[in-house]
Amino acid sequence: MMKNKIAYAVLVASLSLFSTQTFADVGNNAKSEMNAGLTTTQVTALIVKNHGVLSGVDVSTTKDGVVRLSGRVNSESEAEQLVEATAKIDGVKDVDTDKLEVVGSKHPMADAYLTAKVMGKLIGAAVSDKHFSNNDIHVETVKKVVYLSMAKGNPNEVYAVKVAESVDGVKKVKVLYLPTDKV
């Protein structure tokens, strides 16, 4: 009952401030804000569960589903795992790591982050599309060019390339064919 009164008061206040917005706009904005808050909570819980309490990492989420990770992590591997795991969370459209630093690193981790983001998107695609499998696809990034290594004739090649190309910051995607004994 009290929650309903508070929600109603917030709605009335929003309507008085933004009288030109329709009820649908207010509802959509509130839903976006709630989804962003839920995503931030899920990412924070993931950090605590899988990486212990990373006191140096802050998480925020935009209404558009972009998760911003900022602060410091202890290793490049930890950063990659964090980005990959974050990208798998339902509702996450992208992971912004521009303000995430690796302790002791004097150079940006752009390639490592892109690799993690592409791997996260491929895993997400495999979860959401039962016809796609990211097994036997290896990802590496050099100077913002993503290399997808796989066996020639992999039925998931075209889709994997499209997924990799959809990641912000990827300059180009190249496919490298592995000998069948290496797959």
N, C-alpha and C positions, 0 to 999 in steps of 0.2 A: 504494500500500500504506500509506504513512504517512498519507495523507489519510483512508483508511478507519479507521485507528486513532484519529485525532483525532475524526472524526465519531462513532465508537462511544463514545469517552470523553465527548463532549458529550451524546450521547443518554443514557448511563448517569447522568451528573450531573443532567441534566434530570429523569430519572425519579426519582432519589432526592430531589430537591427538591420535586417535584410528584407525589407518589405516587398522588394521587387522579385524575390525568389518565390518559386511555386512550392507547394507542399512536397511535390516529388523531388525537387532539388534539395530541400532540407533533409528529406529522408535519405536520399542518395549520399549526401555529404556526411550525414551521421553514420551511415553504414560504412562508408569509406574510412572514416576516422576510427570506427570500432574495429574494422578489419586490420588497419595499420597497427593499432594497439595490440590486437591479438597476435599479429605476426611478430611484433617486437618481443612480446612475452614468450612466444614459442622459441625464437632465436636465443633469447637470454636463457631459457630453460635448457636448451640444447647445449649451450656453452657450459653451463654448470654441470650438466649430466656427463658430457663427454670429455670435457677439458678441465674439469675442476673450476673453481671460481677464478676467472680471469679478470682480476680487478682493473687491469689496464685497458679493457675493451668496452667501448660504449656501443649501444645498438639503438638505431632509430629506423623507422619505416615511414615512407611517404604514402600518401593516399593512393598513389599509382602502383604500389607494391614493390618499390625499390628499397632494399634494406641497406642502410649505411653502417658500415663497421668502421670505427675509428679507435685510435689508441695504439697500444703496443702488444705484440705477441713475441714469444721467445725464439721461434724458429720459422723458417720458410715452410717447412712441413706442417707446422701447426697452423699457419695462415692458410695453406692450401686446404687442409682438412676442414677448417672453419668455413671457408667460402663454399666448398663442395657441399657440406652438410646444410648450410644455410640455403643454398640454391634448391635443395630438394624439398624444402618446406612448401606446402600447398599455399598458393597465393603470392609467392615470391616471384616477381618478374625479372629482377636483376639484383646483383649485389655490387654495391659501390664500395671500393676499397681504397679510394684515393687518399684517405687519411689514416690508413692502417699501416703501421710500421713494424718491421722486424728488428728486435733489439740487436744492436751491433752492425746492422746493415747500413751501408752508406749509399746504396743505389735503390731505385724504386723496384718493386717486385712485380712489375706489370705483366711479364710473361708468365710467371708462376700463377698469378691471379687469373689470367686469361685461361690457362690450362685448367685450373680448378673450376672456373665458371663453365667452360665447355663441358668438362666431365660431369659437373652437376646437372647441366641441361640434358646431356645424353642419358644420364641415369633417370632424370625426371621423365624424359620421353619414353624410356623403356617401361617405366611404371604406368604411364598413362595410355600407352599404345601397345596392346598385347601382340601386335604383329612386328614390333621393332625390338631388336636386341642389341645392346651395346657390348655384349661379350665379344671378345676378339677384336675390339677396336681400341687402339692405344693412342693417347693424345700427348702431344708435346708442342710447345710454343717457343718460337725464336723471333725476336723483334716484331712481335704482334702478328706473325704468320703462324697459323695453326696447322700442324701436320697430323693427319689422321692416318695411322698405320694399320693395315688390315690385309687379309688375303685377297688376291684378285678374284673378282666375281662375288664378293660379299654382297648378299641381297639388301643389306641395310646401308650401302655406301651413299646413295643419293640422299636419303633422308638424314643420315649423319652429317653430311656436308651442309645441308640446309639448316640443321640445328646449330652447327658450329658457326655458320655465317650469321645467324640471328643474334649472336652474343655481341653486345656493345664493346667496341675497342678492337675487335678482330679486323685486321687489315685484309687478310686473304686466307683461304683455306686450300691446302694441298693434300692430295691423297698419295701415300707411299704404299706400294704393294710389297708385302712381306713374302718370302719364300714359304710355301705351305708347311715346311717342317718347323718354322718359327712361330706359327700361329697357335 
